[in-house]
Amino acid sequence: MTHFHLLMSLQFVGIAAFAVSGALVAGERQMDWFGVMALGIIVAVGGGTLRDLLLGAPVFWIGQSWYVAAAAAAALATIPVARWAQKARRPVAIADAVGLAVFVTLGTRKALEMDMSGFVAVIMGVVTGIAGGIIRDVLANRTPIILKKEVYALAALTGAALYVVADSYGVDPVFSLWGSIAAVLAIRLPAIFYGWSIPTMKVDPDEGG
């Protein structure tokens, strides 16, 4: 598989995974089919859209409508299994983790290709990975996952930083891609299965001044 085909495959996997996660959340909220499709599309392209706007680049899906079509198809294809998935929260979290890993990596890569600094590239990678999920959770009237004690943003930050470091040392782009994806999944998946979490800040409102 050529590097180009690898990138296209990863983008398709990321789009589908995020669209599925959006569709399943829509199912949990008992939205209609249009809501399922809309939420799937928004979570799939939201992060990349915000990244491109911040970078001053053409929004990626405007010239390539297959991104939106693929997201819509993946979201609608989720409907037959939504009732089963609603009983098990892990499928939503796993699909989201795959999308997070892929888009963090590709977002970081795009920023570096635009000659952005490593710091900016890391930020853009994280934005690409988490912004769609934030929009999804807000529309579904849920607390965004990155504001909970879930190990989520930390996984995105680690994957993006690893890609930047690997790129700075001239590591082969394919190894950098897979290494970054693996790093995100190595943190996020165990957090899902074993309930890892970040300590929360607890303040008693009755003790205020």
PyMOL commands that set and color helices and strands:
alter all, ss='L'
color gray80, all
select helices_A, chain A and resi 3-28+33-55+66-77+79-86+90-113+118-139+145-147+153-168+173-194+205-207
alter helices_A, ss='H'
color red, helices_A
deselect
rebuild
show_as cartoon
